[in-house]
Amino acid sequence: MKLVITPAPLRGSVTPPPSKSQAHRCLIAAALAGPGSVIHNLADSQDIQATRRCMAELKTEGIGLPRLDCGESGSTLRFLLPIALALRGGGVFTGRGRLMERPQKPYFDLFAEKGIRYGLENGVLTVEGALPPGRYCLPGNVSSQFVTGLLYALPLLAGDSELVLTTPLESRGYVDMTLEALGQFGIRVTEETGRFLIPGGQQYQPCEVSVEADWSQAAFWIAAQCLGSAVDIQGLDPRSTQGDRVASSWAQALSRPGDVEIDLSGCPDLAPPLAAMAAVRRGDTHLANAARLRIKESDRLSAIAGTLNALGGAVDERPDSLVVHGGESLAGGAVDCCNDHRIAMMAAVAATRCQGPVTLLALQFSLLRRW
């Protein structure tokens, strides 16, 4: 299907949807706690359905390894790999789109060290073995999803464990969200410089929580504001542990003329809305330290550059960054969404400053449901 957007400024009030990142974390903890938890403000997107489905399967007694369909959710896959080992001795993981192409090397290196068997064949990842308590070393400059998965699984083991970061931690906000959720559900983790101390033999406790509005998706409405639309964004918590709350401060920087450099290592999901803001301003914007965007639902560095250039922008793509050369407006045109919801959202927001219609091509209904 295709969607044609006629350019016009936006007006009105909007409350961003609930945070998927926080919802994943609360759902997993609630399932591990057993009956009694209450989660308010939970949106049932496809990614959240994947986590609910997989946790239900993990908690069901059965013979053999559980089969876990993660859909297109990278959070579901990476969070649940160590949890499946801790609860059921492993699992058989499948997914759709580019999910099973996304790298799992940090886990694979640990599995080899700990004697856990694993194999990826024809898009099916099988892991099997006992996850032992002890010392686990991970680089901090890979996806924080690996850190989160281990922080959820290690408290379930009989003995104490230590999670050591061998390089400085990036995406700090996502780990803070994990630690917050663990604490709400009764799990104790002590953080020291470069490491986390996790006592074993812990039990998750039922809890009543409410999922916050999502700063990551709010960033697209913030972009609309920056591009001149009169949008009142409601329901956001400025004290949230969500790392993507920095979208607000970066938008202020981009609202002023001049060259700007933004380090995306801690907030890679903000690249599309920030690029939309950068496309229509006076000055160049360097979106740096963004190599991980190449292994999202699409190659997002390439997709962002291709989309904005197709709309009449000027974006230079580099191996691990983008340079967006700002202008007065965009022309409009047809763009390929690359089966990536954030690229479609970026194009839709950019349309508010286009001179002609914007056509979103190859827009799948399943893509809309991921929003």
Buried (B, 14 or more C-beta within 10 A) or exposed (E): EEBEBEBEEBEEEBEBBBBBBBBBBBBBBBBBBEEEBEBEBBBEBBBBBBBBBBBEBBEEEEEEBBBBBBBBBBBBBBBBBBBBBBBBBBBBBBBBBBBBEBEBEBBBEBBEEBEBEBEBEEEEBBBBBEBBBBEBBBBBBBBBBBBBBBBBBBBBBEEBBBBEBEEEBBBBBBBBBBBBBBEBBBBEBEEEEEBBBBBBEBEBBBBEBEBBBBBBBBBBBBBBBBBEBEBEBEBBEEEBBBBBBBBBEBBEBBEEEEEBEBBBBBBBBBBBBBBBBBBBBEBBBBBBBBBBBBBBBBBBBBBBBBBBBBBBBBBEBBEBBBBBBBBEBBEBBBBBBBBBBBBBBBBBBBBBBBEBEBBBBEBEEBBEEBB
